[in-house]
């Protein structure tokens, strides 16, 4: 198991156990580890998405949103704007927007996910 996998698993476990601060730290270490693999590593975006989800679940929408944007931009750059890996990022981004009373923007994110899924 790679260090990246260990950080992600530890982050998910910490989040499930109600330790969001620990989860944040683990996901940040996962991002750093993924970045060390090179700029075209999809794990960078996956880790950013995990961190954004962690922040969203804590209601830290102002911190989560830029991380979702970075995850979308990174995954789009690496794998293309219609790659399947974007679907969960868009879906979770939409959940954050909806929870922040931004339904119209959430609808746009969900539409992007559906468009990719339909391909």
C-alpha positions as CSV (number, residue, x, y, z in Angstrom):
1,X,0.0,0.0,0.0
2,X,1.4,3.4,-1.0
3,X,1.7,6.4,1.4
4,X,-1.0,8.1,-0.7
5,X,-3.5,5.2,0.0
6,X,-2.6,5.2,3.7
7,X,-3.3,8.9,4.0
8,X,-6.6,8.6,2.2
9,X,-7.8,5.6,4.2
10,X,-6.7,7.2,7.4
11,X,-8.6,10.4,6.4
12,X,-11.8,8.4,5.6
13,X,-11.5,6.5,8.9
14,X,-11.0,9.7,10.9
15,X,-14.0,11.3,9.2
16,X,-16.2,8.3,9.9
17,X,-15.0,8.3,13.5
18,X,-16.0,11.9,14.0
19,X,-12.5,13.3,13.9
20,X,-12.7,15.9,11.1
21,X,-9.6,17.8,12.0
22,X,-7.5,14.6,11.8
23,X,-9.2,13.8,8.5
24,X,-8.4,17.2,7.1
25,X,-4.7,16.7,8.0
26,X,-4.7,13.2,6.4
27,X,-6.3,14.5,3.2
28,X,-3.8,17.4,3.0
29,X,-0.9,14.9,3.4
30,X,-2.5,12.8,0.6
31,X,-2.5,15.9,-1.7
32,X,1.1,16.5,-0.9
33,X,2.0,12.9,-1.6
34,X,0.0,12.9,-4.9
35,X,1.7,16.1,-6.0
36,X,5.1,14.5,-5.4
37,X,4.1,11.9,-8.1
38,X,4.1,14.6,-10.8
39,X,1.7,17.3,-12.1
40,X,-0.3,14.9,-14.2
41,X,-1.3,12.5,-11.4
42,X,-5.1,12.1,-11.1
43,X,-4.7,11.3,-7.4
44,X,-4.1,15.0,-6.8
45,X,-7.7,15.8,-7.9
46,X,-9.0,12.8,-6.0
47,X,-7.3,14.0,-2.8
48,X,-8.5,17.5,-3.3
49,X,-12.1,16.2,-3.7
50,X,-11.8,14.1,-0.5
51,X,-10.6,17.2,1.4
52,X,-13.4,19.3,-0.1
53,X,-15.9,16.6,1.0
54,X,-14.5,16.6,4.5
55,X,-14.7,20.4,4.7
56,X,-18.3,20.3,3.3
57,X,-19.4,17.8,5.9
58,X,-18.2,20.2,8.6
59,X,-20.1,23.1,7.0
60,X,-16.9,24.9,6.0
61,X,-18.3,25.9,2.6
62,X,-16.0,28.8,2.1
63,X,-13.0,26.4,2.4
64,X,-14.6,23.6,0.5
65,X,-15.6,25.5,-2.6
66,X,-12.1,26.5,-3.8
67,X,-11.0,22.9,-3.2
68,X,-13.8,21.6,-5.4
69,X,-12.9,24.1,-8.1
70,X,-9.3,23.0,-7.9
71,X,-10.3,19.3,-8.1
72,X,-12.5,20.0,-11.2
73,X,-9.8,22.0,-12.9
74,X,-7.0,19.5,-12.1
75,X,-9.0,16.4,-13.2
76,X,-10.2,18.2,-16.3
77,X,-6.6,19.1,-17.2
78,X,-5.3,15.7,-16.6
79,X,-8.0,13.4,-17.9
80,X,-10.2,15.7,-20.0
81,X,-13.4,17.7,-19.3
82,X,-15.7,14.7,-19.9
83,X,-13.8,12.1,-17.9
84,X,-16.0,9.8,-15.6
85,X,-13.9,10.8,-12.6
86,X,-15.5,14.3,-12.6
87,X,-19.0,12.9,-11.9
88,X,-18.6,12.5,-8.1
89,X,-16.7,15.7,-7.8
90,X,-19.5,17.6,-9.6
91,X,-22.1,15.8,-7.5
92,X,-20.4,16.6,-4.2
93,X,-19.8,20.2,-5.3
94,X,-23.5,20.4,-6.0
95,X,-24.3,19.1,-2.5
96,X,-22.1,21.8,-1.0
97,X,-23.8,24.5,-3.1
98,X,-27.3,23.3,-2.3
99,X,-26.4,23.2,1.5
100,X,-25.3,26.8,1.1
101,X,-28.6,27.8,-0.4
102,X,-27.2,28.1,-3.9
103,X,-29.6,25.9,-5.8
104,X,-29.2,27.4,-9.3
105,X,-25.5,26.8,-9.2
106,X,-26.0,23.3,-7.8
107,X,-28.3,22.5,-10.7
108,X,-25.5,23.5,-13.1
109,X,-23.0,21.2,-11.4
110,X,-25.5,18.3,-11.4
111,X,-26.2,19.0,-15.1
112,X,-22.5,18.7,-15.8
113,X,-22.3,15.4,-14.0
114,X,-25.4,14.1,-15.9
115,X,-23.9,15.2,-19.3
116,X,-20.7,13.2,-18.6
117,X,-22.7,10.2,-17.3
118,X,-24.8,10.2,-20.5
119,X,-21.7,9.9,-22.8
